[in-house]
Amino acid sequence: MACPSPSRGVYITYLIQGLILLAVASSIVAGEYFLGFSAGIAFLLTMAPTLMTRNLRLCLPWEVNLFVAVSLYLHVMGHVGEYYVTLAPYYDKLTHLVSSATVALIAFFLAVLAEHQGDVRLTRTAIIVFILVSTLAAGAIWEIYEFAADELFATDLQHGNADTMMDLVMDLVGAVIVAGFAAITLAKEERDRFIRFFADPSSTTEPADIVGEPVDLARSR
């Protein structure tokens, strides 16, 4: 299956990936090998959407790639650039907002894929609930990870109950924004065309849209 040619906006994703690689290099040069390793893992994760499009009948929009890259870049620079400390607590909340919106977008398109390839037609309400629950679940798992890291390795990822709850609130805000986008999109009459566009773009081109009815030259005279 050939996906549609990507928009020029995909080059923004490439730029972000390049900046992550620069963070990897600068961390290693500075002797911060763990940060360099973490940034390297983040770079590999930015490649996940591309791998999905190559191995599944799914063409994710370039905006999804961009959101994934930006959310990981913000997290990397929060540690490498120490923005989590110098810009606390606002930088952390921004990171949670962008990351939760990214997770919500991925959940949305997974629901679109499930509907296209499965036998069950998901209602708009079911998709919205799936987006909200998936995003909040991912946020809760992240907070559990931070708590476990603080307890086991004496890190300083969490800063009290209020900080944790605000993180979850920002996760909810990001999920609600994407859920609203999904609700508006799925309410339109072209719902099926929207789903086919991302799940099977090869089926979206209809001959009738491109070529009209055959013309009988004898009758047209």
C-alpha positions as CSV (number, residue, x, y, z in Angstrom):
1,M,0.0,0.0,0.0
2,A,1.3,3.4,-1.0
3,C,0.6,6.2,1.4
4,P,-0.1,9.7,0.1
5,S,2.9,11.9,-0.4
6,P,3.7,13.6,2.9
7,S,3.2,17.3,3.4
8,R,6.2,19.6,3.6
9,G,5.4,19.8,7.3
10,V,7.2,16.5,7.7
11,Y,10.5,18.4,7.5
12,I,9.7,20.0,10.8
13,T,9.7,16.5,12.3
14,Y,13.1,15.8,10.7
15,L,14.4,19.0,12.3
16,I,13.2,18.0,15.7
17,Q,14.8,14.6,15.3
18,G,18.0,16.3,14.4
19,L,17.8,18.4,17.5
20,I,17.4,15.3,19.6
21,L,20.5,13.8,18.0
22,L,22.4,17.0,18.9
23,A,21.2,16.5,22.5
24,V,22.6,13.0,22.4
25,A,25.9,14.2,21.1
26,S,26.2,17.1,23.6
27,S,25.4,14.8,26.5
28,I,28.0,12.3,25.5
29,V,30.6,15.0,25.0
30,A,29.8,16.4,28.5
31,G,30.2,12.9,30.0
32,E,26.5,12.6,30.8
33,Y,26.3,9.1,29.3
34,F,23.0,8.2,30.9
35,L,21.3,11.3,29.5
36,G,22.9,10.6,26.2
37,F,21.5,7.0,26.3
38,S,18.0,8.3,27.3
39,A,18.0,10.9,24.5
40,G,19.1,8.1,22.1
41,I,16.1,6.0,23.1
42,A,13.8,9.1,22.6
43,F,15.2,9.5,19.1
44,L,14.4,5.8,18.3
45,L,10.9,6.3,19.6
46,T,10.4,9.2,17.2
47,M,10.8,6.6,14.4
48,A,7.9,4.5,15.6
49,P,5.2,6.2,13.5
50,T,7.3,5.7,10.4
51,L,7.8,2.0,11.2
52,M,4.0,1.7,11.7
53,T,3.2,3.1,8.3
54,R,5.6,0.6,6.7
55,N,4.3,-2.5,8.5
56,L,0.6,-1.8,8.9
57,R,-2.2,-0.7,6.6
58,L,-2.2,2.6,8.2
59,C,-1.0,6.0,7.1
60,L,-0.6,8.3,10.1
61,P,-0.8,12.0,9.3
62,W,2.5,13.9,9.5
63,E,1.0,15.9,12.4
64,V,1.1,12.7,14.5
65,N,4.8,12.2,13.8
66,L,5.4,15.8,14.7
67,F,3.6,15.6,18.0
68,V,5.5,12.4,18.9
69,A,8.8,14.1,18.1
70,V,8.0,17.4,19.9
71,S,6.8,15.6,23.1
72,L,10.0,13.5,23.2
73,Y,12.2,16.5,22.5
74,L,10.6,18.5,25.3
75,H,11.2,15.6,27.7
76,V,14.8,15.3,26.5
77,M,15.6,19.0,26.8
78,G,13.9,19.0,30.2
79,H,16.8,16.9,31.5
80,V,19.6,17.8,29.1
81,G,18.9,21.5,29.3
82,E,17.7,21.3,32.9
83,Y,14.5,23.1,32.0
84,Y,12.6,21.0,34.5
85,V,14.5,22.9,37.1
86,T,15.1,26.3,35.7
87,L,11.6,26.7,34.3
88,A,9.8,24.7,37.1
89,P,6.9,24.1,37.3
90,Y,5.7,25.5,34.0
91,Y,7.9,23.5,31.7
92,D,6.8,20.2,33.3
93,K,3.2,21.1,32.8
94,L,3.7,22.1,29.2
95,T,5.5,18.7,28.6
96,H,2.5,16.9,30.2
97,L,0.1,18.8,28.0
98,V,1.9,18.1,24.8
99,S,2.6,14.5,25.7
100,S,-1.0,13.7,26.7
101,A,-2.3,15.3,23.5
102,T,0.1,13.0,21.6
103,V,-1.1,9.9,23.4
104,A,-4.7,11.0,22.8
105,L,-4.0,11.4,19.0
106,I,-2.4,8.0,18.9
107,A,-5.4,6.5,20.7
108,F,-7.8,8.2,18.3
109,F,-6.1,6.8,15.2
110,L,-5.8,3.3,16.8
111,A,-9.6,3.5,17.2
112,V,-9.9,4.5,13.6
113,L,-7.8,1.6,12.6
114,A,-9.8,-0.8,14.7
115,E,-13.0,0.3,13.2
116,H,-11.7,0.0,9.7
117,Q,-10.2,-3.5,10.1
118,G,-12.6,-4.9,12.7
119,D,-16.2,-6.2,12.6
120,V,-17.5,-3.8,15.2
121,R,-18.5,-0.2,14.3
122,L,-17.5,2.1,17.1
123,T,-19.8,4.9,18.0
124,R,-18.5,8.4,18.4
125,T,-19.1,8.2,22.2
126,A,-17.1,4.9,22.4
127,I,-14.2,6.5,20.5
128,I,-14.2,9.6,22.8
129,V,-14.3,7.5,25.9
130,F,-11.4,5.4,24.6
131,I,-9.4,8.5,24.0
132,L,-10.0,9.9,27.4
133,V,-9.4,6.6,29.3
134,S,-6.3,5.6,27.3
135,T,-4.7,9.0,27.9
136,L,-5.5,9.1,31.6
137,A,-4.2,5.5,32.0
138,A,-1.0,6.5,30.3
139,G,-0.6,9.5,32.6
140,A,-1.3,7.3,35.7
141,I,1.3,4.8,34.6
142,W,3.8,7.6,34.1
143,E,3.2,8.9,37.6
144,I,3.7,5.4,39.0
145,Y,7.0,5.2,37.1
146,E,8.1,8.5,38.7
147,F,7.1,7.3,42.1
148,A,8.9,4.0,41.7
149,A,12.0,5.8,40.4
150,D,12.1,8.2,43.4
151,E,11.7,5.3,45.9
152,L,14.2,2.9,44.3
153,F,16.8,5.3,42.9
154,A,16.4,8.3,45.1
155,T,15.6,10.6,42.1
156,D,13.5,13.7,42.4
157,L,10.9,13.3,39.8
158,Q,7.8,14.0,41.9
159,H,7.3,17.0,44.2
160,G,4.4,16.2,46.4
161,N,0.8,15.4,45.9
162,A,-0.2,18.8,44.4
163,D,2.5,18.4,41.7
164,T,1.3,14.9,40.8
165,M,-2.4,15.9,40.7
166,M,-1.6,18.9,38.5
167,D,0.3,16.6,36.1
168,L,-2.8,14.5,35.9
169,V,-5.0,17.5,35.3
170,M,-2.8,18.6,32.4
171,D,-3.1,15.1,31.0
172,L,-6.8,15.4,31.2
173,V,-6.7,18.8,29.4
174,G,-4.7,17.3,26.5
175,A,-7.1,14.4,26.3
176,V,-10.2,16.6,26.2
177,I,-8.7,18.8,23.5
178,V,-8.1,15.8,21.2
179,A,-11.4,14.2,22.2
180,G,-13.1,17.4,21.1
181,F,-11.3,17.3,17.8
182,A,-12.4,13.7,17.3
183,A,-16.0,14.5,18.2
184,I,-16.2,17.3,15.6
185,T,-14.5,15.2,13.0
186,L,-16.6,12.1,13.5
187,A,-19.8,14.1,13.5
188,K,-19.4,15.1,9.9
189,E,-21.0,13.2,7.1
190,E,-17.6,12.2,5.7
191,R,-16.8,10.0,8.7
192,D,-16.3,6.9,6.6
193,R,-14.1,8.7,4.1
194,F,-12.0,10.1,7.0
195,I,-11.6,6.6,8.4
196,R,-10.6,5.1,5.0
197,F,-8.1,8.0,4.4
198,F,-6.0,7.0,7.4
199,A,-6.6,3.3,7.5
200,D,-6.6,2.5,3.8
201,P,-5.8,5.5,1.6
202,S,-5.7,3.4,-1.5
203,S,-9.5,3.0,-1.2
204,T,-10.2,6.7,-1.0
205,T,-9.7,7.4,-4.7
206,E,-13.0,6.8,-6.4
207,P,-12.9,6.7,-10.2
208,A,-16.2,8.7,-10.3
209,D,-14.4,11.5,-8.6
210,I,-11.8,11.7,-11.2
211,V,-13.4,10.4,-14.4
212,G,-16.9,11.3,-15.4
213,E,-19.4,9.1,-17.1
214,P,-18.3,7.8,-20.5
215,V,-19.3,10.1,-23.3
216,D,-21.2,8.7,-26.2
217,L,-19.7,10.6,-29.1
218,A,-22.4,9.5,-31.4
219,R,-25.1,11.0,-29.2
220,S,-23.2,14.1,-28.6
221,R,-23.2,15.1,-32.2
